Amino acid sequence: MIVPAAQHVHTLLASYPDFPLPGILFRDLNPVFADAVAFRAIIDELTERYRGQFDAVAGIEARGFLLAAGIGYAAGCAVLAVRKGGKLPGTVLAEEYDLEYGSARLELEVGQLPAGTRVLIVDDVLATGGTVAATARLVERAGYTMVGVGVVLELADLDGRSRIGDTPVHTIIAL
C-alpha cells in the first residue's frame, strides 16, 4: 500500500516549543527527511504536481537543498542553490528579507541558466513568506520565470501566501 506524503509528514513531524526563541513552536521536518519512504513520497508529489512546467528547481538553504536535489534528479532538470548571504563566489544577486524572528539575506549566483528558464522554488516550510518572496525576487531579477512554489509544511496562520502573490503554491500539509 502506498502511503500519501501528507500522512508521512503528519506521522513523523516533530515539534519543539520555545525554539529558537520563547513563544515559537519549531516544526522539525528532519525526522521526515530521515525516513526514506517518506522522503520519496514528498519528492514524488512535488515533482508530479509541477511536471512539465519547470526547467530548473531552486532550493532555499538549507533543507530546500534536499528537496531541490531530489526533484532535480526525478525530473532530470537543473538545480539552483539559493544561499544565505556571503556563501557564494563570483557575481551574485542579493535580497534582504524578514523572518518570524529576525532578518536575513539570500543570494543567487548570476548567469547559471539562460534567461526565461522556468523555475520551481522549493523549501521545507512556508511560514511568513519572507524567504520564498525574497527567492522569487532573486529568480525574477536573474531573468528566470517563476512557475510555482512547493513546500512540505505550511504554517497557514502566518499567512505566507499573501507575500507570494498569484504564484501557484503546492503544500504537502498545512497546520
N, C-alpha and C positions, 0 to 999 in steps of 0.2 A: 504494500500500500504506500502510495506517495503522499507524504505529509506536506501541506502547503507551508510556504515560507513564514507566513504570519503565525502559524501555530508554533513553529520552531522558536520564533522570536519571543512569543508570549511565555513559552516554557523555560527558555534559557536566560532571558534578560535578568540582570542583577540590578538592584537599586541601592544607593548609598546616600543616606541623609546627611546633610551638612558637609558636603564635599563639592567643590574645593573650598567653599565658604559657608558659614552658618546660614541656614534658610534655603539652601539649594539642594534639591534632590537629584543626584547624579545617576543617570541611567547608563549602565555599563553593558555595551554590546560585545566585549571581549569574550565572554563565555559562548555567545552565539557564533562568533567567528572561529572559535576553537573547536567547534563541532563541525566535522567535515560535511555531514549530510545537510545540516542547517545552512552552512556557507554556500554549498552548491545550490540549494533551493533559492537562496537570495539572489545569487548571481544569475541563475536561470530566469527568475521572474523579472529582474530589472532588464536583462538583455532582451527577453522576448517582448516586454512592454514597448520597447523602442526600436526593435529590429527593423533594419532598412531605413531608419530615419536619421542615423548618425554615421559619420566617418571617423570620428575620434571621441574618446571619452576622457574627461578631465576629472581627476581625483583630487579632492581637497585634503591637505595634510591634517592628520596623519592617517586615520582609518579610511578616509576616502581613497587613499592609495591602494588599499587592499581590494576595495570594490572595483576600482578602475582597472587594476591589473586583471582581475578575474573576468570582467566584462570585455575588456580589450581582447583577451585570449579567446573567449567564447564567440565574439563577433568578428574576430580577425581584423581588428582595427587599431589605429594609433592610440597611444595613451599619453596624456599630458599631465604633468605634475604641477599643481598649484601649491606653492610652498609658503611657509612663514617667511617674513622679511629677513633678508640678509643671508639666505641659504643657497641662492642661485648665482652662478657666474655669468659673465657677459652682460648683454643689454637686457634689462627686464622692465616690465610694466609693474607698477605697484598701486595698490588700493588699500586705504585705511578703512576700518570698519569697527563697529561696536559689538561686543559680546554681552551676554546677560550679566556678566560680572567683570567687565573691563573693556579694553580696546586692543586692537592688534593691526597687523599689516600682512597682506598676502601679495605674492609676486608670481609672475608668469614670464618665462623666457620668451622673447620675441622671435619671430621668423621660423618657428618649428614646422609649420604646416602652411599650405597655400591659403591665400585669402579666400573667404567664403566656405571654408571647411565647416561641415555641420558637426557641432559638438554637443554631447550629452554631459551634463555635470552630475557627479555623484558624490555623496557624503553619507556618513553614518547617521547623523541626526540633523533634523531641521528644527531649530528652536526659535530664536528671534528673527532668523533670516539674514542676519548681517553677513555671515560668512558666505552664504550662497549668493547673496546680492553682490558682494564685492567680487566674487568669482565671475558672475555674469558680466559685470562691467569689464573685468580683465579680458574675458573671452571676446567681447564685442570690440574693445579697444585694440585687440590683436588682429582684428579683421575677420574673425570667425563668426559663424552664425550659431547661436544657442538654440537647440531644438527642444530641450526639456531638462528636467531635474529628476533624479532618482535618489531616494533616501530609504534607509531601513526603518527609522523611527522618526515620527513627527510629534513634537510636543505642541498639540493643537492650541492649547490655552495661551501660548506665547505668540500666536498669530504671525509666524514667519512667512507664510504665503503672501501676506499683504505687501511684503517688501520685494517680491519677485515679479509682480505684475501679472500679465496674462500667460506667462510661460507654463506649459503643462508640467505638473508635479505628480510623480507616482511615489506613493508611500506604501511600504510593506505593512506597517501598523502605525496607528495614531493613538496617542494617550492624552 
